[in-house]
Amino acid sequence: MMMNVLSQIRWAEVFLVIHTVAALTCMLRVLYKQKNIGSTFAWLIILFLFPLFGTISYILIGEPRLGTARAKRTGEMNRFYQVFVDKYLADIYLDVGRKLKERYHGLSQVAASVTGLGATRSNAMKLLSTTDEIMDSMLADIEAAEHSCMLAFYIIDPKGRIETLLEAVIRASERGVDCAILADGVGSSGFFKSGWPKRLRDAGVEVECALPVGIWRTLFTRTDLRNHRKILVIDSKIGYTGSFNLVDPRFFKQDSGVGEWVDVMMRCTGPLVLELSAVFFADLAVEDDENLQGIQQYLTEHQDRIPTLMPEKMRQGDVVAQVIPSAPEQGSHVIYETIISAIHAAKRRITITTPYFVPDEPLLLALTVAAKRGVDVTLIVPAKVDSLMVRYASRAYYPMLLAAGVKIAAFEGGLLHAKTLTIDDDYALFGTVNMDMRSFFLNLEISLAIYDVNTTAEIHALQQSYLTASSYISADTWLQRSKWWALVENTVRLVSPLL
């Protein structure tokens, strides 16, 4: 009996030593690897308070690992597109750079220096702000496709009108159009479990899972890094991006208690569609070696179409805009840096719509300082969101924002999912990026930087329409809430850099 007790004690001591060494190793790795101070402190707190849970969590999701094979394929595709940019778009970028307002020239370079994609002129844009507008426009363009139809979406939920859209893609493939669908492995898990992938493949549509997950993959790649982009490109001449997933809000997440999702998309024509195409092909190619070879072969075989797609032959309007793809493997947080720079550049007005608002200290400081120096700063967020942790973490920042003079409006017409930012009268960011650390540092995202008065005015008018269905949060009323809620929110805020 005594021997058994001693044996148990020894095993407990061995376990304690191993556990302590693992936790300390993770802490040292946090200090060495984490570049964001907020993330560093959040991980250290978790490892200190919950060593076992924290150690396992950090091993699984602590660092943005996408795998060495994917990194190699990414490098090959980046080189492939750099040749394309140097050969066909370099002169256009130089020409546009000279025409940008001085305060935005450096802003455009923040992204171009990382992605290689600069601002282009002669684009046209149409803002689509309702589900019916978005679906009608996308369906019409798919039905009219002649050469190619490329879709990349975080969520595909094949219900309602989305079934109609997928049927349109099948018909396009059957009449000889090259069709491909790239859907995120987590966001579109329901789609991949349905019968739709087989139906599409049987019709000749290429269906690819972006960032697939599995127990074995978890050991080598971080499984919560997701492809959050939303892109539709038709014939390399018409492009869509924005906040809209392939979901019908009449059916999607109806039991979440937040109402229907409210989204926006931008229909684009002109040279920037070439950049959207480049992002799509790169995302498809990096999933595996077969894709990489297939995409390179496809683009080589279709080089005869390139002359018809050159910027001087794609003039559609007078909008100057820039495609900004962001991803953890870039090595630089391009969209985060762009947003911070844009806020600091504001002179009169900043208006933001975002479903998830969890800032870090630099973003919080940029917004509060802007308000203090007299800029009219308005933040529009949903009254209810589908993430309890995000809800509490977000609210923890309200007192500081309100005290600085930032206006916070709670949208009550559903889950406002639009991700927009307008600066003064002539600059907008529009796309898939939420105002949280996941979008800034972890997910694959895409944004449009728009250097245009008329388009910025349209986006700002849409933002103003959201305010008519919103109620402003009063600083006095907010501070009079129960101290219990402040305690809960500030506690959750400690791990907000990881949300």
C-alpha positions in Angstrom: 0.0 0.0 0.0 2.8 2.4 1.0 4.7 1.6 -2.3 1.6 2.5 -4.3 1.3 5.8 -2.5 5.0 6.5 -3.0 4.7 5.6 -6.7 1.7 7.9 -7.1 3.7 10.7 -5.5 6.6 10.2 -7.8 4.4 10.2 -10.8 2.8 13.4 -9.6 6.2 15.0 -9.1 7.3 13.9 -12.6 4.1 15.3 -14.0 4.5 18.6 -12.1 8.1 19.0 -13.3 7.2 18.3 -17.0 4.2 20.6 -16.7 6.2 23.4 -15.1 9.0 23.1 -17.7 6.4 23.1 -20.6 4.7 26.2 -19.1 8.0 28.1 -18.6 9.1 27.1 -22.1 5.8 28.5 -23.5 6.3 31.7 -21.5 9.8 32.2 -22.8 8.6 31.5 -26.4 5.8 34.1 -25.8 8.4 36.7 -24.8 10.6 35.8 -27.8 7.9 35.4 -30.5 5.0 37.7 -29.7 5.6 41.2 -31.1 2.3 42.7 -29.9 2.5 43.8 -26.2 -1.2 43.1 -25.7 -1.0 39.6 -27.0 2.2 39.0 -24.9 0.5 40.0 -21.7 -2.7 38.1 -22.5 -0.8 34.8 -23.1 1.4 35.3 -20.0 -1.8 35.8 -17.9 -3.4 32.6 -19.3 -0.2 30.6 -18.8 0.2 31.8 -15.3 -3.4 31.3 -14.2 -4.2 28.2 -16.2 -0.8 26.5 -16.9 -2.1 23.2 -18.4 -4.9 24.8 -20.5 -2.6 27.7 -21.4 0.3 25.4 -22.5 -2.0 23.3 -24.7 -3.7 26.4 -26.2 -0.4 28.1 -27.0 0.9 25.0 -28.7 -2.2 24.8 -30.8 -3.0 28.5 -31.6 -0.3 30.6 -30.1 1.6 31.4 -33.3 0.5 32.0 -36.9 1.8 28.7 -38.4 0.5 28.0 -41.9 3.1 25.2 -42.7 6.4 25.2 -44.5 5.0 23.7 -47.7 2.3 26.4 -48.0 5.0 29.1 -47.3 7.1 27.7 -50.1 4.1 27.8 -52.6 3.2 31.3 -51.4 6.8 32.4 -52.2 6.5 30.9 -55.7 3.2 32.6 -56.4 4.4 36.0 -55.1 7.4 35.8 -57.5 5.0 34.8 -60.3 2.8 37.9 -59.7 5.7 40.2 -59.1 6.8 39.5 -62.7 3.3 40.3 -63.9 3.2 43.5 -61.9 6.6 44.6 -63.2 5.7 43.8 -66.8 2.2 45.1 -67.1 1.2 47.4 -64.2 4.4 49.2 -63.0 3.9 52.2 -65.3 0.2 52.5 -64.3 1.2 52.5 -60.6 3.8 55.2 -61.1 1.3 57.3 -63.1 -1.4 57.0 -60.4 1.1 57.7 -57.6 1.8 61.1 -59.0 -1.9 62.0 -59.0 -2.8 61.0 -55.5 -3.2 63.7 -52.9 0.1 64.2 -51.0 -1.3 63.0 -47.7 -2.5 59.7 -49.3 0.6 59.0 -51.4 2.5 57.6 -48.4 -0.7 55.8 -47.3 -0.9 53.9 -50.6 2.8 53.0 -50.2 2.2 51.4 -46.9 0.3 48.6 -48.6 2.2 48.6 -52.0 5.5 48.1 -50.3 4.2 44.8 -48.7 1.8 43.4 -51.3 3.3 44.8 -54.6 -0.1 46.0 -55.6 -0.5 49.7 -56.0 -3.4 52.0 -56.7 -4.9 52.0 -60.2 -7.0 54.6 -62.1 -9.9 54.3 -64.5 -12.0 52.0 -62.3 -15.8 52.1 -61.9 -17.6 51.0 -58.7 -21.2 50.3 -57.8 -22.2 50.0 -54.1 -24.7 47.2 -53.4 -26.2 47.6 -49.9 -29.1 45.0 -49.8 -29.1 41.2 -50.2 -31.4 41.4 -53.2 -29.2 44.0 -54.9 -26.1 41.9 -54.3 -27.7 38.6 -55.4 -29.4 40.1 -58.5 -26.1 41.7 -59.6 -24.0 38.6 -59.0 -26.4 36.3 -60.6 -26.7 38.4 -63.7 -22.9 38.5 -64.1 -22.5 34.8 -63.6 -25.2 34.1 -66.2 -23.4 36.4 -68.6 -19.9 34.9 -68.0 -18.0 34.0 -71.1 -14.6 32.7 -70.0 -14.2 32.3 -66.2 -16.2 32.5 -63.0 -14.1 32.5 -59.8 -15.5 32.5 -56.3 -13.7 32.7 -52.9 -15.8 33.0 -49.8 -15.4 32.4 -46.1 -18.9 31.0 -45.6 -21.0 29.2 -48.2 -24.4 28.2 -46.7 -26.4 26.5 -49.5 -29.9 27.7 -48.6 -32.4 30.0 -50.2 -31.0 32.2 -52.9 -27.5 30.8 -52.5 -28.8 27.6 -54.1 -30.0 29.6 -57.0 -26.5 31.1 -57.3 -24.8 27.7 -57.2 -27.1 26.5 -59.9 -26.1 29.4 -62.0 -22.4 28.4 -61.5 -23.2 24.9 -62.7 -25.0 26.2 -65.8 -22.0 28.4 -66.5 -19.6 25.5 -66.3 -21.8 23.3 -68.5 -21.7 26.0 -71.2 -17.8 25.9 -71.2 -17.0 28.6 -68.7 -14.0 27.8 -66.4 -15.5 27.8 -62.9 -13.7 27.5 -59.5 -14.9 27.8 -55.9 -12.6 28.3 -53.0 -14.4 28.0 -49.6 -12.9 28.1 -46.1 -12.7 24.8 -44.4 -14.2 26.0 -41.1 -16.6 28.7 -42.2 -18.0 26.5 -45.0 -17.9 23.2 -43.2 -21.6 22.7 -43.7 -21.2 23.3 -47.4 -18.5 20.6 -47.7 -20.7 18.2 -45.7 -23.6 18.7 -48.1 -24.2 17.2 -51.5 -23.2 20.5 -53.3 -19.5 19.9 -53.8 -20.2 16.7 -55.6 -22.9 18.3 -57.8 -20.6 21.1 -58.7 -17.6 18.9 -59.4 -19.7 16.6 -61.5 -20.6 19.6 -63.6 -17.0 20.5 -64.1 -16.6 23.1 -61.4 -13.4 23.0 -59.4 -14.2 23.1 -55.7 -11.3 23.6 -53.3 -11.2 23.7 -49.5 -9.2 26.6 -48.1 -7.1 25.9 -45.0 -8.6 22.4 -44.3 -8.5 21.3 -40.7 -7.9 18.0 -39.0 -6.2 16.4 -35.9 -3.0 15.7 -37.8 -2.8 19.1 -39.4 -3.2 20.7 -35.9 0.3 19.5 -35.0 1.9 21.4 -37.9 -0.4 24.3 -38.6 -2.5 26.7 -36.6 -6.1 25.7 -37.4 -7.9 28.9 -36.3 -6.2 31.0 -39.1 -8.9 31.3 -41.7 -9.4 32.6 -45.2 -11.9 35.3 -44.5 -11.9 36.8 -48.0 -15.0 37.3 -50.1 -14.2 37.6 -53.8 -16.1 37.0 -57.1 -14.4 37.6 -60.4 -16.1 37.2 -63.8 -13.9 37.0 -67.0 -11.2 38.9 -65.1 -13.2 42.0 -66.0 -15.8 42.2 -63.2 -15.0 41.9 -59.6 -16.9 41.9 -56.3 -15.7 42.1 -52.7 -17.1 43.3 -49.4 -18.6 41.8 -46.3 -21.2 39.5 -47.9 -20.7 35.8 -47.5 -22.7 33.4 -49.7 -25.5 33.2 -47.2 -29.2 34.0 -47.4 -29.9 36.1 -44.2 -33.5 34.8 -44.1 -32.0 31.4 -43.2 -28.6 32.0 -41.8 -28.1 31.8 -38.0 -31.7 32.5 -37.3 -31.4 31.0 -33.8 -28.5 33.3 -32.7 -30.9 36.1 -31.5 -29.1 38.9 -33.3 -31.5 39.4 -36.3 -30.6 39.1 -40.0 -27.1 40.0 -41.1 -26.7 43.3 -42.9 -24.0 43.3 -45.6 -22.5 45.3 -48.4 -20.6 44.5 -51.6 -18.8 46.6 -54.2 -19.1 45.7 -57.9 -15.9 46.8 -59.6 -14.8 47.1 -63.2 -11.4 48.3 -64.5 -7.8 47.5 -63.8 -8.2 46.7 -60.1 -10.1 43.5 -61.2 -6.8 42.2 -62.4 -5.5 42.5 -58.8 -8.6 40.8 -57.4 -7.9 38.0 -59.9 -4.3 37.7 -58.8 -5.4 37.4 -55.1 -7.9 34.6 -56.0 -5.4 32.6 -58.1 -2.7 32.9 -55.4 -5.1 31.7 -52.7 -6.2 28.7 -54.8 -2.6 27.9 -55.8 -1.1 27.8 -52.3 -3.5 25.1 -51.0 -1.4 22.2 -52.5 1.3 21.5 -55.1 -1.1 20.2 -57.7 -3.1 23.5 -57.5 0.1 25.5 -57.8 1.2 23.7 -61.0 -2.4 23.8 -62.3 -2.8 27.6 -61.8 0.6 28.4 -63.3 -0.2 26.2 -66.3 -3.7 27.8 -66.7 -2.3 31.3 -66.6 0.4 30.4 -69.1 -2.2 28.9 -71.5 -4.4 32.0 -71.3 -1.6 34.5 -71.9 -3.2 35.4 -75.3 -6.0 37.0 -73.3 -3.7 39.3 -71.4 -3.6 42.0 -74.1 -7.4 42.4 -73.9 -7.1 42.9 -70.1 -4.4 45.5 -70.0 -5.3 48.7 -68.0 -5.5 50.9 -71.0 -8.2 48.6 -72.5 -10.1 48.3 -69.2 -11.0 51.9 -68.7 -14.4 52.0 -67.0 -14.5 55.1 -64.9 -12.4 57.6 -63.0 -12.1 56.0 -59.6 -8.6 55.5 -58.2 -8.5 52.5 -55.9 -6.1 49.9 -54.5 -6.5 46.2 -53.6 -5.0 45.3 -50.3 -4.8 41.6 -49.5 -3.5 40.8 -46.0 -2.4 37.5 -44.5 -0.2 36.4 -41.6 2.5 35.0 -43.9 3.2 38.4 -45.3 5.5 39.2 -42.4 4.0 42.7 -42.1 0.5 43.6 -40.7 -0.4 45.6 -43.8 -4.1 46.3 -43.2 -3.5 47.2 -39.6 -0.8 49.6 -40.5 -3.0 51.1 -43.2 -5.9 51.7 -40.8 -3.7 53.3 -38.2 -2.2 55.5 -40.8 -5.5 56.5 -42.2 -6.9 57.5 -38.8 -3.9 59.6 -38.1 -4.3 61.3 -41.5 -7.9 62.3 -40.8 -8.6 66.1 -40.5 -12.4 66.4 -40.1 -14.3 63.1 -40.0 -13.9 59.4 -39.3 -16.8 57.0 -39.6 -16.5 53.3 -38.9 -18.9 50.4 -39.2 -17.8 47.0 -37.9 -19.6 44.0 -36.3 -16.7 43.2 -34.0 -14.7 46.0 -32.3 -11.8 44.8 -30.1 -9.0 47.4 -30.5 -5.4 47.2 -29.2 -3.7 50.1 -27.5 -2.4 51.8 -30.7 -5.8 51.7 -32.4 -7.5 52.9 -29.3 -5.0 55.7 -28.9 -5.4 56.7 -32.6 -9.2 57.0 -32.3 -9.2 58.8 -29.0 -6.5 61.2 -30.0 -8.3 61.9 -33.3 -11.4 62.8 -31.3 -9.4 65.0 -28.9 -7.9 67.0 -31.7 -11.3 67.9 -33.1 -12.0 65.1 -35.6 -15.6 63.9 -35.6 -15.2 60.2 -34.8 -18.3 57.9 -35.1 -18.2 54.2 -34.4 -21.3 52.2 -35.5 -21.6 48.7 -34.1 -24.4 46.2 -33.8 -26.5 46.3 -30.7 -26.2 42.5 -30.5 -23.4 40.3 -31.8 -23.1 36.6 -32.1 -20.0 36.3 -29.9 -20.4 36.7 -26.2 -16.7 37.2 -25.5 -16.4 39.9 -28.2 -19.5 41.6 -26.8 -18.0 41.9 -23.4 -14.5 42.8 -24.6 -15.8 45.5 -26.9 -17.8 47.2 -24.2 -14.8 47.4 -22.0 -13.4 50.1 -24.3 -16.5 52.2 -24.4 -15.7 54.4 -21.3 -12.3 55.5 -22.8 -13.8 56.2 -26.2 -16.8 58.1 -24.9 -14.6 60.1 -22.5 -12.5 61.2 -25.4 -15.5 62.3 -27.4 -15.9 59.4 -29.8 -19.6 58.8 -30.7 -20.7 55.2 -30.4 -24.0 54.2 -32.1 -25.6 50.8 -31.5 -27.4 49.5 -34.7 -30.7 47.9 -33.9 -31.7 46.6 -37.4 -29.9 43.3 -37.2 -26.3 42.2 -37.1 -24.5 45.0 -39.0 -21.8 43.0 -40.7 -20.5 45.8 -43.0 -16.9 46.6 -42.6 -16.3 50.2 -43.8 -14.2 53.2 -42.8 -14.4 56.7 -44.3 -11.9 59.4 -43.8 -13.0 63.0 -44.5 -14.6 63.3 -47.9 -12.1 61.5 -50.2 -10.8 58.2 -48.7 -12.5 54.9 -47.8 -11.5 51.4 -46.8 -14.1 48.8 -47.8 -13.8 45.0 -47.5 -13.7 42.0 -45.2 -11.7 43.4 -42.2 -13.3 43.6 -38.8 -11.8 46.0 -36.2 -10.3 43.2 -34.1 -7.0 41.5 -33.7 -8.1 38.4 -35.6 -8.7 40.3 -38.8 -5.6 42.5 -38.4 -3.1 39.7 -37.6 -4.4 36.2 -38.2 -7.0 35.9 -41.0 -6.5 36.2 -44.8 -8.5 39.4 -45.6 -9.0 41.7 -48.5 -9.8 45.4 -48.6 -10.3 48.2 -51.2 -8.6 51.5 -50.5 -10.7 54.0 -52.4 -9.2 57.5 -53.2 -12.3 59.0 -54.7 -14.8 61.7 -53.5 -17.9 60.4 -55.1 -17.5 56.7 -54.0 -16.5 57.8 -50.5 -19.6 60.0 -50.4 -21.8 56.9 -51.3 -20.2 54.8 -48.6 -20.6 57.6 -46.0 -24.3 58.1 -47.0 -24.8 54.4 -46.4 -23.1 54.7 -43.0 -25.4 57.6 -42.2 -28.4 55.4 -43.1 -27.3 52.9 -40.5 -27.4 55.7 -38.0 -31.1 56.2 -38.6 -31.6 52.7 -37.2 -29.2 53.2 -34.3 -29.2 54.7 -30.9 -26.3 56.6 -29.5 -24.7 55.4 -26.3 -24.5 58.2 -23.7 -21.4 58.4 -21.6 -23.3 59.3 -18.4 -25.8 56.4 -18.9 -23.0 53.9 -19.7 -21.1 54.8 -16.5 -24.2 54.4 -14.4 -24.5 50.7 -15.2 -23.9 48.1 -12.5 -20.3 47.9 -11.5 -20.6 44.1 -11.9 -20.8 44.5 -15.7 -17.7 46.7 -15.8 -15.9 44.0 -13.8 -16.9 41.3 -16.2 -16.0 43.4 -19.3 -12.6 44.5 -18.0 -11.8 40.9 -17.0 -12.6 39.7 -20.6 -10.6 42.6 -21.9 -7.5 41.0 -20.5 -7.6 38.4 -23.3 -9.1 40.7 -25.9 -5.8 40.6 -28.0 -6.5 37.0 -28.6 -10.1 37.3 -29.7 
